[in-house]
Amino acid sequence: MKKRDLVNLRKEFKLSSYLMPIKETYSVYLKKDNGEIITRELNYFEMMDTEKRELYLSNFKKILTGAIDTKIFELDFKNSQEDNSTNTQHLLHEAISSGNSIVEYADKIVDKISNHFTYDTDIVINFVRAEYYKAAKKGSKESEESPDDYVQAIEFILCSINKVDIPKKALKFDYKEMAFKTNSALDTVINLNSPLDGFMFPSINSEYIDVNKVIYYSSKSQQMNLTFVENVLGCELKNSALQEKESFNIILNIVIGDRIKPETMQEIYESIYEKLEYQEDDEEPVINIKSLEDILNYCGIENTEAVKGAFNDVCGGDYDFKIKNIIPDFYSKSIKIENEYATVEITPDRLNLIKQIVTEEGKRCLLIELNEDVEVNGFKLKNEA
């Protein structure tokens, strides 16, 4: 699932949307202590009051909010030998294709969450079954979009897992009795603003849906709930953007060594960035063993025969690194040059302007080529020989 697909779907989570009719919501309150279900509630969305619908929409929208490979992950289902009656992929597929209510399928997923409970509070699990009318063609800029431009109707299920907060003791005003009272421990609040986990099925891409993948949401950046992913969803784990970047840097370090000229680093980043710049719309640009060997050869790195061994050591074999995860942002000062005294930020295409030098006295210094005077606290620095 690409960023634009997420954005297009996310913007339809509003009461006025006619491109995403919501059929039903189903909520289950699950106790932490014993996995007991306190209550279940099935609602037909259009029969709910406006305030409640807005709260649900905001909650489900959170599951599609965040950076891909950082908080949102497109995961593959495992080739499981699990029986269809408990296999999550099969349950979700049946839920969107059978035409039946979501309840019987959602309850089986709730049972799996209960059996693999990883949360430190009671939780409320919200499900929604909806339909999304996806654009089959782009309308012209001159004309307004019409329903005729949307011909693909996609059934999907979205789930959010939400923390139950017990408010601290406080004084409240009871308007009914016109009196001040203390609140009760029974006045629990469902935290719909910060889901703990969530998912959407199926994955929606530019031209097709993929029932072999699920979109997983994590509340923690760069970190997945492993128990939920493996035992509830039945999916394979996936590296985060940060993990890919760290692994790629280790590979470069193995091949190039621990020292590099800034201009060589810039040339490597620019060569990789070219692949990202000229990507096809429906392709995710990646770097593997062969493409990295070609890039390093082009940049004058001699030890490219070590690339394959480095991939084996770090990744266990060939691996497709997403380019957007492994290179710095070319539109910002995304590279930090740090030591114990200072931090300097620079854009990747200006790395050739810096050098680390050693003076005659043996002192290491950072040399930065400047186009204008440097100001420090409103003062321009004096030039020195």
Secondary structure, 3 states (H helix, E strand, C coil): CCHHHHHHHHCCCCCCCCCCCEEEEEEEEECCCCCCEEEEEEEEHHHCCHHHHHHHHHHHHHCCCCCECCCEEEEEECCCCCCCCCCHHHHHHHHHHCCCCCHHHHHHHHHHHHHCCCCCCCEEEEEEEEEEEEECCCCCCCCCCCHHHEEEEEEEEEEEEEEEECCCCCEEEECCCCEEEECCCCCCEECCCCCCEEEEECEECCCCEECCEEEEEECCCCCCCHHHHHHHHCECCCCCHHHHHHHHHHHHHHHHCCCCCHHHHHHHHHHHHHHHHCCCCCCCCEECHHHHHHHHHHCCCCCCCHHHHHHHHHHCCCCCEEHHHHCCCCCCCCEEEECCCCEEEECHHHHHHEEEEECCCCCEEEEECCCCCCEECCEECCCCC
